[in-house]
Amino acid sequence: MFAEAPTTLARAYDVRQQSSWTAIGADGVIVRSRGYGAQGAGYWRGVLDQLRAG
């Protein structure tokens, strides 16, 4: 699931770049976080696999 977060959540996780994304597991722990840049399909599969496993 992809969602836009409120600014309070971004501050809580210390997200400082405008074009950032952060994958947060069900336990509230950051799984991965990135700023600018392009990632391929394999990268995204890995992120989603990590989120499903957590």
C-alpha positions in Angstrom: 0.0 0.0 0.0 1.3 3.4 -0.9 0.1 6.4 1.0 0.8 10.1 1.5 1.8 10.7 5.1 1.0 13.8 7.3 4.0 16.1 8.0 4.0 14.9 11.7 4.9 11.4 10.5 7.7 12.7 8.3 9.1 14.7 11.3 8.9 11.7 13.6 11.0 9.6 11.2 13.4 12.5 10.5 12.6 12.6 6.7 14.3 15.7 5.4 14.1 15.6 1.6 11.0 16.6 -0.3 11.1 13.7 -2.7 11.7 11.0 -0.1 9.9 7.7 0.5 10.1 5.6 3.5 8.8 2.0 3.9 7.6 1.4 7.4 6.9 -2.2 8.6 3.9 -3.2 10.6 6.1 -3.0 13.8 6.8 0.7 13.1 10.4 0.2 12.1 11.8 1.7 8.9 12.5 -1.1 6.4 14.0 1.2 3.7 14.2 4.9 3.0 15.5 6.8 -0.1 15.6 10.3 -1.4 16.0 11.2 -5.1 16.8 8.6 -7.7 15.3 5.9 -9.9 15.0 2.3 -8.8 14.3 -0.6 -11.0 11.6 -3.3 -10.7 14.0 -5.6 -8.9 14.6 -3.0 -6.2 10.9 -2.5 -5.6 10.3 -6.3 -5.5 12.9 -6.4 -2.7 11.2 -3.6 -0.7 7.8 -5.2 -1.0 9.2 -8.6 -0.1 10.7 -7.0 3.1 7.4 -5.4 4.0 5.5 -8.6 3.5 8.0 -10.6 5.6 7.7 -8.0 8.5 
